[in-house]
Amino acid sequence: MLPKLHAAFGAAALLIIATFWTATITTIVIGDKYLIAMTKIGIAWGLLALIPMLILTGFSGSRLGQNMRGGLIGAKQKRMKFIAFNGLIFLVPSALILLPLAMQGQGGALYWTIQTLELLAGAANITLLGLNMRDGLRLSRRRVLTA
């Protein structure tokens, strides 16, 4: 049961981050300040779903891998540390700083610098979560083959 929950938590987190990233890019391309502000509001509220999914993913993954070391587990653990750091240091603060700037219709150098940083950090987390999902699928196949 725990492996399925872990997979669901991880998939939900990846989907939420990918949705944030895609919505941001889409609204930037459209260029409507109102739509950009509404997207930033949605992202801020979406953090209330994302953060628990990431915590549950990390906790369940830690439980699943508690007796395993190195290899795919080690790679997943290293990535999760970077994902958590990236989220806490760059993504959450960026989302919360960009929200009031977008609500005020500001699009100056500060806004675009933070927005660029957020998009780069988001792309990194999407990539790393995708790699973790790939490795998780490999590990689950091994469990099935050895069972």
N, C-alpha and C positions, 0 to 999 in steps of 0.2 A: 504493500500500500504506500509506503513512504517514497519509493522510487517514482511512482505515478504522481504523487503530490509534488515532489521536487520538480519533476518535468513540467507540471502544470504551472507552478509558481514561476519557474524560469521562463517558460513560454509567454506567460502573461506579462512579465517584466519586459521582455524583449519586444513584445507587441506594443506595449505602452510607450516605450522609448522610441521605437520606430514611428509610431503615430505622432508623437511630439515633433520629431525631427521632420517628418514629411509635411506636417501641417505648417511648421515654421517656414520651410522652403517654399511651399505653395503660396503662403500669404505674402512672402517677400516678393515672389515673382509677380503676383497679382498687384501688389503695391498699395492696396487700400489700407489706410491707417486705422480705420475702424475695425476691419477684419484682422489686422495684425494685433490690435489691442484685445479683441475677443479671443484670439488664439492664445495670447499670453495669459488671459484669465483662465481659459480651459487648461492650460499646462499647469498653472499654479494649483488649481483644484485637483488636477490629475496626480499631483505629487502625493495626495492623500491615498491614492490607490497604489502608486508605484513604490513608494518607500516600504510599505508592509510586504509587497511582493518580493522585493529585493532582500529584505530581512528574512522572510520565510524561505527564500531560495538558498540563502547562505546558511541558515540554520539547518535546513533539511539536508543540504549537501554536506555539511560538516558531519552530521550524524551518519549519513551513508558512507562517507569516506574515513570515518574515525579509525578504522583498523587497516587502512591502506596508505601507502606512501609512494612517492615518486611517480614516474610515468605520467599517464593521463590525469590521475588525481592531483599530482603535484602541479601540473600545468594549469589545471582548473583552479586550484587554490591560489596560485600566483596571480592569475587573471582576476579572480574575485577580489583580491586585495586592491588591485589597480582600479577595478570597476568601482569599488566602494570609495576609494580615495578620490577618484575622478568625480563621482557623484557628490560627495560631501564638500569638496574644495571648489569645484567648478560649476557643476550642473545645477544643484539646488540654489546656491547663491546667485548664479546668473539668472535663473528663472525669476527669482524674487526681486532682483534689481531691475530686470528688463520690464517687469509688469508695470510699475508706476511710470517708467519712462515712456512706454508704449501708450499708456492711458492718457498721458499728457501730450501725445503726438510728437514726442521728441525723436529725432532720427539723426542726431549729430554723431560726432566722432566717438564719444563715449558709448553711445547705444550700439553703434556698428562694431566697435571693438569687442564689446561684451557679447554681442550676438554672434560674431565670428568665432570667438572662443567657445561659446556654448555649442555651436554647430560642430566644431572640430571635436570637442569632448564627447558630444552625443554620438558622432560617427565612430569614435574609438570604442565607446561602450557597446554600440550595436555590433561592431565587429567582434569584440571580445566575448560578448554574450553568445553570439552566433558560434564562435569557436568552442565555447563551453558546451553549447547544445550539441554540436557535432561530437565532441569527445564523450559527452554523456550518453549519446546514442551508441557509440562504440563500446562503452563500458556495459551498457545494458545488454548488448548483443553477446558480450563475453559471459555475462551472468547467465543468460539463457543457454548458451552452449555448454557451460560447465555444470549446469543444474541437471 
